[in-house]
Amino acid sequence: MTTTPDFRALCAELLAAFEIQLEEMSIDNRLCKRARTALATPPPKPPTVMEILDLSGEIEEAGLGQIDLVRAALKRWGA
């Protein structure tokens, strides 16, 4: 079974390596600053059980199925 990579940690590691290179060349990079700001922002919280149940109820009332529920959840909470 494969594990999901921690993209935030990977991005932080790549950014740190890139910043070392830029610092050695005395380059100030706005992209690195934006990336650091983005990494400092906490990831969105996953939905609560109640939010999932509410969405499930909406999908059921609309007469839709499980695939529609999954698509709606991904659209609402990302991925």
PLY file of the C-alpha trace (Angstrom):
ply
format ascii 1.0
element vertex 79
property float x
property float y
property float z
element edge 78
property int vertex1
property int vertex2
end_header
0.00 0.00 0.00
1.41 3.38 -0.95
1.19 6.33 1.39
0.11 9.79 0.39
3.13 12.11 0.28
3.14 15.12 2.56
3.20 17.78 -0.16
3.53 20.64 2.29
6.67 19.08 3.78
8.05 18.30 0.33
7.42 21.87 -0.86
9.08 23.27 2.27
12.12 21.06 1.68
12.41 22.06 -1.98
11.93 25.71 -1.09
14.67 25.57 1.55
17.11 24.05 -0.96
16.17 26.64 -3.58
16.56 29.51 -1.10
20.08 28.33 -0.25
21.00 28.55 -3.92
19.44 31.99 -4.30
21.16 33.25 -1.15
24.53 32.10 -2.48
23.85 34.12 -5.63
22.56 37.10 -3.61
19.16 36.95 -5.31
15.99 38.04 -3.49
13.09 36.06 -4.89
9.45 37.15 -4.45
8.24 33.69 -5.47
10.03 32.18 -2.45
8.39 34.74 -0.17
4.95 33.86 -1.60
5.69 30.15 -1.15
6.77 30.69 2.47
3.56 32.63 3.13
1.47 29.86 1.55
3.25 27.19 3.58
2.68 29.20 6.77
-1.07 29.15 6.12
-2.61 26.12 7.82
-4.26 23.60 5.49
-8.05 23.63 5.41
-9.80 21.58 8.06
-11.50 18.41 6.90
-15.29 18.39 7.04
-17.02 17.37 10.23
-19.22 14.29 10.40
-22.26 16.58 10.53
-21.18 18.43 7.39
-20.76 15.13 5.57
-24.17 13.93 6.78
-25.77 17.21 5.66
-24.24 16.86 2.21
-25.33 13.23 2.08
-28.89 14.32 2.87
-28.80 16.94 0.10
-27.61 14.33 -2.40
-30.25 11.84 -1.28
-33.04 14.46 -1.52
-31.91 15.23 -5.05
-32.20 11.53 -5.91
-28.52 11.23 -6.72
-26.15 8.36 -5.94
-22.87 7.64 -4.19
-20.70 8.83 -7.06
-22.53 12.16 -7.00
-21.93 12.36 -3.25
-18.20 11.82 -3.72
-18.04 14.39 -6.52
-19.95 16.93 -4.43
-17.67 16.32 -1.44
-14.55 16.79 -3.54
-15.96 19.96 -5.05
-16.95 21.37 -1.66
-13.89 20.43 0.37
-11.22 20.24 -2.26
-9.04 17.67 -3.98
0 1
1 2
2 3
3 4
4 5
5 6
6 7
7 8
8 9
9 10
10 11
11 12
12 13
13 14
14 15
15 16
16 17
17 18
18 19
19 20
20 21
21 22
22 23
23 24
24 25
25 26
26 27
27 28
28 29
29 30
30 31
31 32
32 33
33 34
34 35
35 36
36 37
37 38
38 39
39 40
40 41
41 42
42 43
43 44
44 45
45 46
46 47
47 48
48 49
49 50
50 51
51 52
52 53
53 54
54 55
55 56
56 57
57 58
58 59
59 60
60 61
61 62
62 63
63 64
64 65
65 66
66 67
67 68
68 69
69 70
70 71
71 72
72 73
73 74
74 75
75 76
76 77
77 78
